[in-house]
Amino acid sequence: MSSSRTIKAIGIQSHGELDVIEELQRPAPTPRDDQVLIKVEYAGVNFIDTYERAGVYPAAAFPKVLGKEAAGTIVSLPTSQAVTQDKEYQLRGLSVGDRVVTIDDGFFAEEIAVPWQKVVKLPDSVSTKIAAASALQGLTALTFATESYNIKKGDIILIYSAAGGLGINLTQIAVHRGATVIGTVSSEAKAEVARGNGAKHVIITTQQNVVDEVLKITNGEGVHAVFDGVGKDTFEDNFKIIRRKGTFVTLGNASGIPPLFQPLRLGERNIKLIRPRLFGYIVTPEEIRTYQTQYNELIASGAVKPVIHKEYPFTAEGVKQSQTDLTSRGTIGKLILKVA
């Protein structure tokens, strides 16, 4: 039986430009017996929200509530005996009132009902604000830096947009593991941020040529791996700066979708090319718990320090402005919505 209460959410009724974003009155969620009901306090803003709004990733149905990550407090727990007796569920140690973080879909809402597998309890040292500011980008960085290319001590890694939320996470994780980071940024202000988060070399793309600088820094050998969220504008250059047996991780389309290419090109230096998605790495309950727990430990230890660019109001205008700011490439760190 559905609830007669309504909640505020923010989403779209059709794909399009910023003007399709609107406030939605939705029925309050009635959780299934395998779901956790969460009162959302903060939600994170990500590039994938802009892709879904524009239709790069088409919605299965409308209205579509945006948002992929949130943190808040538990209102109710699963009631299914099969769930409560599940060993993985028991490992979560969830209780009503606990502060938790989750990654899924449709989280720009005051309340969300989420499968228990996707809910992880926060340690006392991690606030809901920091959790919402780092869940998606943090787990993306950690899984990509572990499974797309396992960054290790002695590696030289090129990270594009090193002053953005994902770039900062990748840089901090790489440095923590003993790698040397070359970061790209678009301004001197962002260069200072990248250096402050551990990048040993910083290339200002409005003043310097990325290919020339990387080859100079690496004595012509190139880097062990590239993590590129820019897409179309930088795709071709990456083949010139990855060393033999290196890895090209293409992880975003900020400048547009990269062009088609012939796989034979990879054989010139036996380069590996991968286009991963976070949700392919956190499928099982164990994977979700393991990676989120590892990331929380990185925050608690100080190895990773999420940077928040700005907090926006939980309104349609707030979400529009956050997407405008995000796509302008003028932000440093993470953008979040204050829901409650």
Buried (B, 14 or more C-beta within 10 A) or exposed (E): EEEEEEBBBBBBEEBEEBEBBBBBEBEBBEBEEBBBBBBBBBBBBBBBBBBBBBEEEEBEEEBBBBBBBBBBBBBEBBEBEEBBEBEBBEEBEBEEEBBBBBBBBBBBBBBBBBBBBBBBBBEEEBBBBBBBBBBBBBBBBBBBBBBBBEBEEEBBBBBBBBBBBBBBBBBBBBBBBEBBBBBBBBBEEBBBBBBEBBBBBBBBBEEBEBBEBBBEBBEEBBBBBBBBBBBEBBBEBBBEBBBEEBBBBBBBBBBEEBEEEEEEEBEEEEBBBBEBEBBEBBEEBEBBBEBBBBBBBBBEEEBBBBBBBBBBEBBBEBBBBBBEBBBEBEBBBBBBBBBE
